[in-house]
């Protein structure tokens, strides 16, 4: 099978980072199968964003899988406590925030791995980033490397030597500005994406949550106009 025919499963949330990761996979010659997880998140409007991005960036297939992590809660995104707002940079970088969803990326990668094995794919792309201030433990290079080892130990395809699974995290060491500039160079239309943790009912971004602040700062640092529709200026 030639490089241009290789299949990849791309975890696609509908946010800025995952859209860029999908564009990178396409640039690298992969046939992209996008996977979005509806996990009970309060910002479910991102599911519509994921559909827009998958279509715009030429995914050959886009599946939305429902998995209700609200059954466990434990996060401001899956439980009934408020999303942090207007936190200074020092506070955002001080620890793991309440928007961390327990084991989310481990769960998502496990689902992507299962689909990849069915497809005969050995490549999984995700848009995790370790350099912004989110502090999520499952966005670090160490986590990505550990899951890659697990994928090759825990699958029939890996044990039988049919191929070697690789978890691609092309954005993991990039700043938000670098991600935006990369996406621009690859034709990503960031107007289609959604990043806000606490959007208005009409989908407008709050402008005050950690994700909105990081997104806005990224566009400013990249000297790229921010196309995000905000409820109000912070």
N, C-alpha and C positions, 0 to 999 in steps of 0.2 A: 504494500500500500504506500503510495507516494505521500510526501509531506502535505501536499495540498488536499489530499483526500482524508486526512485524519480528522476524527470527530473529537470534539471537546464538549464537556458539560460545563456550563458557566452559571454560577450562582448569581442571580440577578434580583436585587431588591427594588430597583427603580431609582436608587440614589445615584449621586454623582460618581462615587468610586466604582460601583459595580458596572455602571454604564461604560466607564473608561476601560475596565477590565475586559468587558465584552468586545470593545473596539480593538484592544490589543490582541485578543484571541483571533479576531477576524484578520487583523494585519498579519499575524503570524501564519496564516494559511489554513486555519482550522475551520471545519464545518461546525457551527455552533448550535448546541442544543441548550436553550436557556431554561433554568429552573428557578421558580419563585416560590417561596414558602409563605402561605397565609397562616401566621402563627398566633393570631389573636391580638396582634399589635394595635395600639390605639391609632397609629398613623396608617390605617389600612388604605388610605388614598394612594399610598405608594404602589399598590398592586396595579392600579390603572397606569401609573407611570412606567412600571416594568413592562406592561404590554406595549406601550408606545415606543419604548426604547428597543425592545426586542424586534419590533417591526422595522423601525428606522435603521437599525444596525444589521439587518439581514439574517437574524437567527432563523435557521431552517425549521425549528420547532421551539415552542414556548409552552411549558407546562406550569400550571399553578397547583401546588399541593397544599391541602389544608391540614394543619396540625395545631391544635389549640393549646398553646403553652400557658394560657390563662388558667388552666387546670392547676398549675403549680403557682403561678404568680411570681412574686419575689423581685419584680422589676417595675419601675415607673411606666414601662411600655406595656406591661401585661397585668397590671394590678391597679387598684384604685387609690393610688397616692400620686401627688403632683409631680410633673416633670420639672426639674430644676430650671430656673430662668435667671438671666442676667448675672451669671457667675463670672467673676474676673478670671483672667488667664491663670493666675497662681492657684486659684481654687480648683479649676478644671484639671490642672496637672498634678494635684496633690494626692489623688487616690482614685479608686474605682468608683464611678458615679452610680447613682440609683437607676440609671437607664441601662445598666448592664443586665442582659437577660441570661440567667444561669444556663451555662453550657450551650448557648445558642449555636455558635459556629461548629461545635463538635457535632451537634444534631444535624445541622444543615449539610456538613461535609459527609456525614454518614449516608444521608439520603442521596446526595450527588454521587457518591461512590457506588451505591446500589444501582442507580440508573446508568452510570458509566459502564459498569460491568455487563449489564444487559445489552447496551449499545455496542459493546466491543471497543470501548474507548478507554484510553489510559491517561487521559489528560483532563484535569479539573481546574477551572479558573475561578478565583474569588478576588474581591476588591478590598481585602483587609489592608489597613494602614496603621503602622506603629508609631508614626511621627506626629500625629495630631494629639490633642490633649485628652482624648476619650479615656485612655488608660485601661482599655479592655484587655484582660489577659489572653483572650482567644483571638487577638489580632497581631500577635507577636511572631517573629520569624521562628522562634523556638517551638511554638505551637504548630505552625505549618509543617515544619520538619518532622515533628513527632507524629502528626497525623499521616504524613506521607509514608513513614515507616510502618505504621499500623495498617495502612491500605494494602501494602505489599505482603503483610503477614496474614491478614484476615480475610482474604478473598481467594476463591477458587482460581481465578485468572492469575493472581500473583503467585500462588503456591505451585501451580502447574507450569509456571514460566512462560506464559503466553505473552507477557509484556511486563513492563515496569510502570506502575502508577506514579504520576507526578502531579503534585499540587502546585499550580502556578499562582503566585501572589505577586504580580508584577509591580504593584504599587506600594508594597509593604515598607519600603525605605524612602518613599518620595514625600515631599511636603505637599500640602493641599494645592499650593500654587503650581508646583511641578506637575501634579496630576491634571490640573485644569489645562495647562499649556500642552501636555501630551494629548489629552482628549481633543483639544482644538485641532491639533495637527492631524488627528485621525478622523475628523469630521463629526465628532460628538456634538449634538445639539442639546446643550444643557437646559434649554427651556423645557425639554420633555421630562426632566428628572425631578425628583422630590426628595428632600433631605430632612425636613422639619419633623421633630418629635411630637409636636403638639399643634397641628394645623387647625385652622378655622374650618367650619363645616363645608365651606366652598373650596377648600384646598389651599387657601392662601397660607404661606409660611408665617409663623408667629414672629420671627425675627429676634427672639429672646432666648431660646433654648440653646444648649451647647452646640448642637448640630448646625443651627442657623448661624451662630456666631462664627464657627469654624469655616462654614461655607462662604459667608460674606468676607471674612478676612482672607480666604484663599483667592477669591476673585480680585480683591484689592491688591494683594501681593503680586498676583500675576499680571496686573494692569489690564484686566479683561473686564468689560462691563458685566455686571451681575444681572442675569435675566430673571432672577427669582421674583415672584410676586409675593410681597409681604403684606401682612395685615396693616402694619403701621411701621414707621421708622422707629428704631430703638432709641 
